[in-house]
C-alpha cells in the first residue's frame, strides 16, 4: 500500500505541475500584445469577412475562461489543437521536430555525466592547486552563456580547423559541437557537486575501513566514495535535463539544427498559442518524468532505501 500511495502521490503531483505550467503559459500568452486573429491571418488576406470566418471557426467569440477550460479538457484527452500558423495538428508539428531535439539533449547529458565523473574522481582529495584550477574552470564554464560557448567552439573547430560541420544535422559529426556546448556547463556543475560529495565520503568510517583492508585509492574513490556521492548528483541531473530542453532552443539556432527550438521561436514570435502551450507542457512533462526516474534511481544506488 505504501508503494501504491507513493505512486498515486507522484501522479497527482505530476498532474498539478502540468496544469500549473499550462495555465502560466496560457495567461502569459493571453496578456502578450497582439490578437489571435492577427496571428492566424499572418500575411494572408485581411478582410472583415475573413476575420468573421476565423472567429467562428476557432470559437474566438467565446469568453476567455471558456476557451481556457476547453483547452485544458482537450489537452487532458491528448488533443493539443491545431497550429495557427501551420494549420496542422500540434502533435504532428511537435512530433516531426522532437527526435533531433531529444537526440541532442540525450547526447549532451551523456557527455556531461562522463565529464563530471572523470573530473570529480581525478580532482577529489588531490593537491589543492589541482582542485583550485578545476573549480575555477568549472565556475567559468557555468557562468558563460551557452551561445557564447557554442560560438567559440564553432570558430575553433569548424571555421579554423574544419573538423566539424558548421550547421545542419546530416550525420553524427554535426551533433558533436552542439552536444559539447550544452554539456560543458552542466558537466561542470555536476562535477562540483560530485567532488564535494566524494570528499565528504572520504572522511567516512567505511572509507577508512576500506583503506585499512588494503583497497587501492582509485578503487576507494570509484567503488565507495563515488557511489556515496551520487544521490545529490542524480537529483541535480534530473533537474538539469529539464533545463537543458529549454537550452536546446538557443543552441539549435546557433548551429542551424532542426528541432523544437525553431518551432518554438516561430510560435512565440507569431503568438501561435497552441504550439507554445504544447512545448511548455512537453517540457514540464519531461521534468516530471525525470524527477520520477531520479526517485527510482535512489533505490538502485542506496540499498538502505529499498529496505525501508
WOHUMO-V547053 format. One record per pair of residues at least 12 apart in sequence whose C-alpha atoms are under 8 Angstrom apart, sorted by the first residue. I is the first residue (numbers start at 1). GAP is how many residues later the second one is. D is the distance in whole Angstrom. If there is no record, write none. Layout:
BEGIN
i: <I & I>
gap: <GAP & GAP>
d: <D & D>
END
This chain:
BEGIN
i: <10 & 14 & 14 & 17 & 17 & 18 & 18 & 18 & 21 & 21 & 21 & 22 & 22 & 22 & 25 & 25 & 25 & 26 & 26 & 26 & 29 & 29 & 34 & 36 & 36 & 37 & 37 & 37 & 39 & 39 & 39 & 39 & 39 & 40 & 40 & 40 & 40 & 42 & 42 & 79 & 80 & 80 & 81 & 82 & 82 & 83 & 83 & 83 & 83 & 84 & 84 & 84 & 85 & 85 & 85 & 90 & 90 & 90 & 94 & 94 & 94 & 94 & 94 & 97 & 97 & 97 & 97 & 98 & 98 & 99 & 100 & 100 & 100 & 100 & 101 & 101 & 101 & 101 & 101 & 101 & 104 & 104 & 104 & 104 & 105 & 105 & 105 & 105 & 105 & 107 & 108 & 108 & 108 & 108 & 108 & 108 & 109 & 109 & 109 & 111 & 111 & 111 & 111 & 112 & 112 & 112 & 112 & 112 & 112 & 112 & 113 & 113 & 114 & 115 & 115 & 115 & 115 & 116 & 116 & 116 & 116 & 116 & 116 & 116 & 117 & 117 & 119 & 119 & 120 & 120 & 120 & 120 & 120 & 121 & 121 & 121 & 121 & 121 & 123 & 124 & 124 & 124 & 124 & 125 & 125 & 135 & 138 & 138 & 138 & 138 & 138 & 139 & 139 & 141 & 141 & 141 & 142 & 142 & 142 & 142 & 142 & 143 & 144 & 146 & 146 & 146 & 146 & 146 & 147 & 147 & 147 & 147 & 149 & 150 & 150 & 150 & 150 & 150 & 150 & 151 & 153 & 153 & 154 & 154 & 164 & 164 & 166 & 167 & 167 & 167 & 168 & 168 & 168 & 168 & 169 & 169 & 178 & 178 & 178 & 181 & 182 & 182 & 182 & 182 & 186 & 190 & 190 & 190 & 193 & 193 & 194 & 194 & 194 & 194 & 194 & 195 & 196 & 197 & 197 & 197 & 197 & 197 & 198 & 198 & 198 & 198 & 198 & 199 & 201 & 201 & 201 & 202 & 202 & 207 & 207 & 207 & 227 & 230 & 231 & 231 & 234 & 234 & 235 & 235 & 235 & 238 & 238 & 238 & 238 & 238 & 239 & 239 & 239 & 241 & 241 & 242 & 242 & 242 & 242 & 242 & 245 & 246 & 248 & 249 & 249 & 249 & 249 & 260 & 263 & 264 & 264>
gap: <282 & 271 & 274 & 267 & 271 & 263 & 266 & 267 & 259 & 260 & 263 & 255 & 258 & 259 & 251 & 252 & 255 & 42 & 247 & 251 & 242 & 244 & 237 & 235 & 236 & 14 & 17 & 18 & 45 & 46 & 231 & 232 & 233 & 14 & 44 & 45 & 232 & 43 & 228 & 12 & 194 & 198 & 193 & 192 & 193 & 189 & 190 & 191 & 192 & 188 & 189 & 190 & 182 & 185 & 187 & 184 & 185 & 188 & 166 & 169 & 181 & 184 & 185 & 161 & 162 & 163 & 166 & 161 & 162 & 160 & 69 & 157 & 158 & 159 & 144 & 147 & 157 & 158 & 159 & 160 & 71 & 74 & 75 & 144 & 74 & 136 & 139 & 140 & 143 & 72 & 70 & 71 & 72 & 73 & 74 & 75 & 74 & 77 & 132 & 68 & 69 & 72 & 76 & 68 & 71 & 72 & 74 & 75 & 76 & 78 & 74 & 77 & 73 & 69 & 72 & 73 & 76 & 71 & 72 & 73 & 74 & 75 & 76 & 78 & 74 & 77 & 15 & 72 & 71 & 72 & 74 & 75 & 78 & 74 & 77 & 100 & 101 & 105 & 72 & 71 & 72 & 74 & 75 & 74 & 77 & 57 & 47 & 50 & 51 & 53 & 54 & 49 & 50 & 43 & 44 & 47 & 42 & 43 & 44 & 46 & 47 & 42 & 41 & 35 & 36 & 39 & 101 & 105 & 34 & 103 & 104 & 107 & 32 & 27 & 28 & 31 & 101 & 104 & 105 & 103 & 24 & 28 & 12 & 23 & 12 & 13 & 89 & 88 & 89 & 90 & 87 & 88 & 89 & 90 & 88 & 89 & 73 & 74 & 77 & 70 & 62 & 65 & 66 & 69 & 54 & 43 & 46 & 47 & 39 & 40 & 32 & 35 & 36 & 38 & 39 & 34 & 33 & 28 & 29 & 31 & 32 & 33 & 23 & 27 & 28 & 30 & 31 & 26 & 24 & 27 & 28 & 19 & 23 & 13 & 17 & 18 & 74 & 71 & 67 & 70 & 60 & 63 & 56 & 59 & 60 & 49 & 52 & 53 & 55 & 56 & 48 & 51 & 52 & 46 & 49 & 41 & 42 & 44 & 45 & 48 & 38 & 37 & 13 & 12 & 13 & 15 & 16 & 19 & 12 & 12 & 15>
d: <8 & 8 & 6 & 7 & 8 & 6 & 6 & 7 & 7 & 6 & 7 & 6 & 7 & 6 & 8 & 6 & 7 & 8 & 8 & 7 & 7 & 7 & 8 & 7 & 8 & 7 & 7 & 7 & 7 & 7 & 6 & 6 & 7 & 8 & 5 & 6 & 8 & 7 & 8 & 8 & 7 & 7 & 6 & 6 & 8 & 6 & 8 & 6 & 6 & 6 & 8 & 7 & 8 & 8 & 7 & 7 & 6 & 7 & 7 & 8 & 8 & 8 & 8 & 7 & 4 & 5 & 8 & 6 & 6 & 7 & 8 & 8 & 6 & 5 & 8 & 7 & 8 & 5 & 6 & 8 & 7 & 7 & 6 & 8 & 7 & 8 & 7 & 6 & 7 & 6 & 8 & 4 & 6 & 8 & 6 & 5 & 6 & 8 & 7 & 8 & 7 & 6 & 8 & 8 & 5 & 6 & 6 & 4 & 8 & 8 & 6 & 7 & 8 & 8 & 6 & 8 & 7 & 5 & 6 & 8 & 5 & 4 & 8 & 7 & 6 & 7 & 8 & 6 & 5 & 7 & 6 & 5 & 8 & 7 & 8 & 7 & 7 & 8 & 7 & 5 & 8 & 7 & 6 & 6 & 8 & 7 & 7 & 5 & 7 & 8 & 8 & 7 & 8 & 7 & 5 & 7 & 8 & 4 & 7 & 6 & 7 & 8 & 8 & 6 & 7 & 8 & 8 & 7 & 8 & 7 & 6 & 7 & 6 & 7 & 7 & 5 & 7 & 7 & 8 & 7 & 7 & 8 & 7 & 7 & 8 & 7 & 7 & 5 & 5 & 6 & 7 & 6 & 5 & 7 & 6 & 7 & 7 & 8 & 7 & 8 & 7 & 7 & 8 & 8 & 7 & 6 & 7 & 7 & 7 & 6 & 7 & 6 & 7 & 8 & 6 & 8 & 8 & 8 & 8 & 7 & 4 & 8 & 7 & 5 & 6 & 7 & 5 & 8 & 5 & 7 & 7 & 8 & 6 & 7 & 7 & 7 & 7 & 8 & 7 & 7 & 6 & 8 & 7 & 6 & 8 & 7 & 5 & 6 & 8 & 6 & 7 & 8 & 7 & 7 & 8 & 7 & 8 & 6 & 5 & 8 & 7 & 8 & 6 & 4 & 7 & 7 & 8 & 8 & 8 & 6 & 7>
END
